[in-house]
Amino acid sequence: QVQLVESGCALVQAGGSLRLSCVVTGSSSFSLLTVGWYRQAPGKQREFVADIMSRSRPITAYADSVKGRFNISRDNAKKTLYLQMNSLKPEDKGVYYCNVATQHWGQGTQVTVSS
């Protein structure tokens, strides 16, 4: 059974930085799968933030709202996904979820950005 555990829950000031991590267990093919981050703000639908394709094609994609500020990366040996968030804005607040192959979700981690 694939399980994802996020960490990095924090309250940060606008303009600050935060790094989220997501450890994946139960997947023997992690390095072959596209993994990503989504977020959900209060009262809004979950939205795409960023993803990164497999080891053979480490192509990344970002939502326009985070381009140039966020960086997604992965460590296949550790089966871990990261999201480095810089120049945070109040509108970046929400629950951040990691995802594997569009099928498996973590429990989410809260990010709060104060203005």
N, C-alpha and C positions, 0 to 999 in steps of 0.2 A: 504494500500500500504506500503510495507516494504521499509524503507529508512535507509541508513547508512551514518553517518557523521564522518569522520576521523579528528583527530587533532594531533598535535605534529610536524608540519612542522618546520624544523630547519636546520641550518648549524652548523655542529660540526667538531671538529678536530679528526683526526685519533686517535684511542685509547679511545675516549670519549664514553659517553652513552647518550641514548635518549629513551624516552618512548612514544609510540604511543597509542592513544585511538580511539575507534570506538564505537559510541553510535548508537544503533539500535532502531528504532521506527516502529510501525505498525505490529509487530510480537507478536502474543499471545503465540507462542511456542518456543521462543528463547532458553529456557533452554534445549529443546529436540534436538536442531539442532547442527550439526557440523559447527563451524565457524573458519575462518582462515585469514591468511595474504598472499598476493602475492606482487610481486614487478616487476617493469619494468624499466630497464635501457635504456638510449638513444640508439636507433638503435637496440634494442634487444626485443625479445618476453617476454611477461609477464611470470613470473616463480613463482612457489610455494615457500613459505618461511616456513610457519608453520600452523598447525591447531590443534584444540582441539575438542574432541567429546562432546557428550551431558553430562548433569548433571549426569546421571546414569553411564556413562563411560567416565570420564574425561581424556581420553588417549590423549597424545600429539604426534605430529610428526613434524619433522624438516627436512629441506633441509640439506644435508651434509655440505654445505658451511656456515651454521649458527649454527650448533650444538655446544653446549658448550658456546656460546656467547649470543644467543637470548633466551628469555623465553616468551612463550605465556600463557596468563591466561584470565579468564573470571569472570565477576560478574553477575550472572544471575538475581539478584534482581535489578540491575541497567541496565540490558540489555546492558552491555558494554564489549567490547573485548579489551585486551591490548597486546602490544608487547614491552617488555623490551629489548633493544638492547645495549649490552655492547661490549667493545673492538672493536668499529666500525673501518672498513677498507674503503679505498677509493672505493673499488669495491662493497660496500654495498649501494652506492648512487643510487637513482632512485625514482620513484613514487611508494609509497606503498598503496596498496588497501586492504581493508577488504572485507570479503566475508561471506555470510551466505548461507549454504546449497548448495553451488556451483551455486546458482541461482542469488543472489542479490549482487550487488557491490556498494561500496562507490565511491565517486568522486576522491579519491586519495589524498595523501599528500606527498609533496616533501621532500626528505631527501638528504642532500648534505654533503659529508664527505671530508674534506680537508686534504691533506697529509702534 
